[in-house]
Amino acid sequence: MKVCTDACLFGAWGAKKIQENKFQGSRLLDIGTGTGLLALMLAQQFNGSIDAIDIDADAAKQARENVNASPWSNSIQVHHMPLSDLDKKGYHFIISNPPFYEQDLRSTDKQRNLALHDTGLTIKELWSYVSKAIHPDGLFAVLLPYHRFEDCLQHAGKNSFSLHEKVEVHQTENHAPFRVMLLFGKEKKLPVQKSMVIKQEGTYSPAFTALLQDYYLYL
């Protein structure tokens, strides 16, 4: 699967959450790593260990190749297995850009369905694992299509998680939100509500640029 702008935004935002919450030296998990993008972005701002998991063999192979070709190969371990087979626990930060088009139209490409749809992992299953694997003081960050927000919030409540931050992502100021970045934790808080516009007047917005300038060579 190709690298998407919204995934890059999510990775940079996730790295910022790690820094804000002083999770340096701890253990992180990237669920559904794909190309390894999120794990590699987090590793650039983090000095602990990262597990990156994907059920698709080709995706895990590509992620492993990308990690091995990077300066952060000692920090990231790529696993090819179902999430249910990963028995590690105590992660301080879990991040996921999951297969999120549950019950939406599917293509005839099985690998694309695994990457984009819930054929391999549903929101319910994702939350079930996160609730078992996360450290009591840990945080869970997830990127979803905007229309999946309420469904995700419902499952969070069932697993005794509280929404800490919600960022609505817009293509431009004239577009409705198409993605939402969410941060959850066990501690009950009043959620912070924000919005992010990717482009303004044909160029990247100042907020987008501030987050991504450490990763995009031309910003």
C-alpha positions in Angstrom: 0.0 0.0 0.0 1.2 3.5 -0.8 2.1 6.0 1.9 -0.8 8.5 2.5 -0.6 12.1 3.7 -3.0 11.4 6.5 -0.9 8.5 7.8 2.2 10.7 7.8 0.2 13.4 9.7 -0.9 10.7 12.2 2.7 9.4 12.7 4.0 12.9 13.4 1.1 13.6 15.8 1.7 10.3 17.6 5.4 11.1 18.0 4.4 14.4 19.6 2.1 12.6 22.1 5.0 10.3 23.1 7.2 13.4 23.8 4.5 15.2 25.7 3.8 12.2 27.9 7.5 11.5 28.5 7.4 7.8 27.3 11.1 7.8 26.3 12.7 4.5 27.1 9.5 2.5 27.2 7.9 0.0 24.9 5.6 0.9 21.9 3.4 -1.1 19.6 2.4 -0.3 16.0 -0.7 -2.5 15.0 -1.1 -3.1 11.3 2.3 -1.6 10.4 2.0 -2.0 6.6 5.1 -0.3 5.1 6.4 0.3 8.7 5.7 4.1 8.3 4.4 4.8 11.7 7.0 2.7 13.5 9.8 4.5 11.6 8.4 7.9 12.3 8.0 7.2 16.0 11.6 5.7 16.2 13.0 9.1 15.0 11.7 10.8 18.1 11.9 7.9 20.6 14.7 5.9 22.3 12.9 2.8 23.4 11.8 -0.4 21.7 9.0 -0.7 19.1 7.1 -3.8 18.1 5.5 -3.5 14.6 3.0 -6.2 13.6 1.1 -7.1 10.4 -1.0 -10.1 9.4 -0.1 -9.8 5.7 3.2 -11.5 4.8 4.1 -9.1 2.0 3.4 -6.1 4.1 5.6 -7.5 7.0 8.3 -8.3 4.5 8.3 -4.7 3.1 8.2 -3.2 6.6 11.2 -5.3 7.6 13.1 -4.2 4.5 12.3 -0.6 5.2 13.4 -0.9 8.8 16.6 -2.7 8.0 17.4 0.0 5.4 16.9 2.8 8.0 19.1 4.1 10.9 16.5 2.7 13.4 16.8 -1.0 12.7 17.9 -1.7 16.3 14.8 -0.1 17.8 12.1 -1.8 15.7 11.1 -5.5 15.6 8.7 -6.5 12.8 6.3 -9.4 13.5 4.3 -11.3 10.8 1.4 -12.8 12.8 -2.2 -12.2 13.8 -2.5 -9.7 16.6 -4.0 -12.5 18.8 -0.6 -14.3 18.6 1.4 -11.4 20.0 1.5 -12.1 23.8 3.6 -9.2 24.9 2.1 -6.7 27.4 2.8 -3.5 29.2 3.1 -1.1 26.2 3.1 2.5 27.2 2.0 3.7 23.8 0.0 1.7 21.2 -0.6 3.2 17.7 -2.8 1.9 14.9 -4.0 3.0 11.5 -6.3 -0.1 11.2 -8.3 -1.7 8.4 -11.1 0.7 8.9 -13.8 0.4 6.2 -16.0 -2.0 8.1 -19.1 -3.0 6.1 -18.1 -0.7 3.3 -17.7 -1.8 -0.4 -14.8 -4.1 -0.8 -12.5 -4.7 -3.8 -11.6 -8.0 -5.4 -8.0 -7.6 -4.2 -7.6 -9.7 -1.0 -4.4 -7.8 0.1 -6.2 -4.4 -0.4 -9.1 -5.7 1.6 -6.8 -6.7 4.5 -5.2 -3.3 4.4 -8.4 -1.2 4.1 -11.2 -3.3 5.5 -12.0 -5.3 8.6 -11.4 -8.7 6.9 -8.5 -9.3 9.2 -9.3 -7.1 12.3 -12.4 -5.3 13.5 -12.6 -2.3 15.8 -14.0 -4.6 18.5 -11.1 -7.0 18.2 -8.6 -4.2 18.2 -10.0 -2.8 21.4 -10.1 -6.2 23.0 -6.3 -6.6 22.4 -5.4 -3.0 23.3 -7.2 -3.3 26.7 -5.1 -6.4 27.5 -1.7 -5.2 26.2 -1.5 -1.6 27.3 0.3 -0.4 30.5 -2.1 1.0 33.1 -0.7 4.4 32.4 -0.4 3.9 28.7 -2.1 5.6 25.8 -3.7 4.4 22.6 -3.7 6.4 19.4 -5.9 5.5 16.4 -6.6 7.0 13.0 -10.0 6.4 11.5 -12.4 7.7 8.9 -14.5 10.4 10.5 -17.7 8.3 10.2 -16.2 5.6 12.4 -15.7 7.9 15.4 -18.9 7.0 17.3 -18.3 3.3 16.8 -14.8 3.6 18.2 -15.9 5.7 21.1 -18.5 3.1 22.1 -16.0 0.3 22.1 -13.6 2.5 24.1 -16.2 2.9 26.8 -16.9 -0.8 26.9 -13.2 -1.4 27.6 -13.0 1.3 30.3 -11.0 3.8 28.2 -11.6 7.6 28.2 -11.1 9.9 25.2 -8.3 12.3 25.9 -8.0 14.0 22.6 -9.9 14.2 19.3 -8.4 15.9 16.2 -10.7 16.3 13.1 -8.7 16.2 9.9 -9.8 18.3 6.9 -8.4 18.3 3.4 -9.0 22.1 3.2 -11.0 24.7 5.2 -13.9 24.1 2.7 -14.0 20.3 3.3 -15.8 18.4 6.0 -13.5 16.2 8.2 -12.6 13.0 6.5 -10.3 11.5 9.2 -10.1 11.7 12.9 -7.1 11.1 15.1 -8.0 9.9 18.6 -6.0 9.5 21.8 -7.4 7.3 24.6 -6.2 6.4 28.1 -7.5 4.7 31.3 -7.5 8.0 33.2 -10.8 9.9 32.9 -10.4 13.4 31.4 -12.3 16.0 29.6 -11.3 15.4 26.0 -9.3 18.1 24.1 -11.1 18.9 20.8 -9.0 20.1 17.9 -9.1 20.3 14.1 -6.3 20.1 11.5 -6.4 21.4 7.9 -3.9 19.8 5.6 -3.9 22.5 2.8 -4.7 26.2 2.7 -4.7 28.1 -0.6 -3.0 25.3 -2.5 -0.2 24.7 -0.1 0.3 22.8 3.2 -1.1 24.7 6.2 1.2 26.2 8.9 -0.1 23.6 11.4 0.6 20.7 9.0 4.0 22.1 8.2 4.9 22.4 11.9 4.2 18.8 12.5 5.7 17.3 9.4 8.8 19.5 8.8 11.0 17.0 10.7 10.0 14.3 8.2 9.3 15.9 4.9 12.6 17.0 3.2 11.0 19.9 1.3 9.0 21.6 4.0 
